[in-house]
Each structure stands twice: as C-alpha cells, then as structure tokens.
Amino acid sequence: MPTFHEQRSLSERLYEAQGINTQQLLGHSSEKMTAQYHNDRGLDWVKVKV
C-alpha cells in the first residue's frame, strides 16, 4: 500500500499536468518544497530474485 506522501506526490503530479497551481493547492510556501513532489519515486519496476 502506498504511503500518504506517495499518494500526495501522485496527486500533485496529476493536478500539475492539468495546469493547476500545485504549490498553492498543497499549501507550500516555497517552490522548492513543491518541486520535491514532482519526483516520481522510481516508476520503473524493481526485479527481485526470490
């Protein structure tokens, strides 16, 4: 199950793609903080040997 911050990051990226001001939406005082939410946190699959 994704963590709260992973869900928040996904939401930020989806809203940003629609042209919504996500800095204001997320309540961040700096663009630097909002930029951290643009990180897709490795959308590529990680293969693990079992």
N, C-alpha and C positions, 0 to 999 in steps of 0.2 A: 504494500500500500504506500503510495507517495506521501511524503511528509507535507505539512502545512505550507512550508516555504516552497516546495516543488510545485504545489498546486497554485500558489500565488505567482510564482515565476511564469508558469504556463498561462495563467490568466493575463498577466501583464503582456506577454508576447502576443496573445490573441487580440487583445484590445489595441495594442500598439499597431498591429497590422491593419486595423480598421481606421487608423488615423486619430485615435483618442489620446488625449494628453495623459499618459500614464503616471507621470510624476505627480500631477495633481490628484489623480484617482487614488494612487497609493499613499498619498499624504507625505511624500518625501520633500524635505527642504532643499535637497541638492540633486542635481542631475547625476552626479557620481554614484549616489546610492541607487537611483533608478536604473542606471546602466548595469549594475550587478544583476538585475533581474532579466536582462537580455541574454544572459548566459544560458544556453540550452542544456547545460549539465551533462553533456555527452549523450546525444540522442542515438549514437551508434550502439549496437548490441555488443556486449562483452561475453565472449565464449569462455566457459569454464569447464575444465575436464572433471568428470565425476568418476 
